[in-house]
């Protein structure tokens, strides 16, 4: 097994450009859980929806991921 290729973090300016959404069970019926921690969204949770693939994650979960990756944690599309 060879070395694992290095992965670049997402640019901070790109991360800062993501709008923060606030989960509401009344209006966000198409989403139910964070794809990183797999916890159900609770009323008032903040989440990001990635503009390239439309996958969504808690802001805190995705922020940790993007500090060391420049891709969606679900589909690996570049953010």
C-alpha positions in Angstrom: 0.0 0.0 0.0 1.5 3.4 -1.0 1.4 6.7 0.7 -1.9 8.5 1.1 -1.9 11.5 -1.3 -2.0 14.9 0.4 -5.3 16.8 0.3 -5.4 20.6 0.4 -7.8 22.4 2.7 -10.6 24.5 1.2 -9.6 28.2 0.8 -10.8 30.2 3.8 -12.4 32.8 1.5 -14.4 30.1 -0.2 -15.6 28.7 3.2 -16.6 32.2 4.3 -18.7 32.7 1.2 -21.1 29.8 2.1 -24.4 31.2 3.4 -25.5 29.9 6.8 -29.0 28.3 6.8 -31.0 27.8 10.0 -32.9 24.5 10.1 -36.7 24.6 10.5 -38.7 21.4 10.4 -41.5 23.4 8.8 -39.5 24.6 5.8 -36.6 22.2 5.5 -38.5 19.0 5.0 -36.2 17.7 2.3 -33.3 17.3 4.7 -33.1 15.4 7.9 -29.6 14.7 9.1 -26.0 15.9 8.8 -23.9 13.8 6.4 -20.9 14.1 8.7 -22.1 13.4 12.2 -25.3 11.6 11.1 -27.3 13.3 13.7 -30.8 14.6 12.9 -31.1 18.3 12.5 -32.8 20.0 15.4 -34.9 23.2 15.2 -32.5 26.1 14.9 -29.4 24.2 13.9 -27.1 26.0 11.5 -26.1 24.2 8.4 -24.3 24.8 5.1 -25.5 23.6 1.7 -22.6 23.2 -0.6 -23.1 25.2 -3.8 -21.5 22.7 -6.1 -23.4 19.5 -5.1 -26.2 20.7 -2.8 -25.2 18.4 0.0 -25.8 19.8 3.5 -24.0 19.5 6.8 -23.9 21.2 10.2 -21.7 24.3 10.0 -19.4 23.0 12.8 -19.1 19.5 11.2 -18.3 20.8 7.8 -15.9 23.5 9.0 -13.7 20.8 10.6 -13.7 18.7 7.4 -12.9 21.7 5.2 -9.9 22.6 7.3 -8.1 19.6 5.8 -10.1 18.9 2.6 -11.3 20.9 -0.4 -14.1 18.5 -1.3 -17.6 17.5 -0.2 -17.3 14.8 2.5 -20.1 12.9 0.8 -19.5 12.9 -3.0 -15.9 14.3 -3.0 -16.8 17.1 -5.5 -14.5 20.1 -5.2 -16.1 22.9 -3.3 
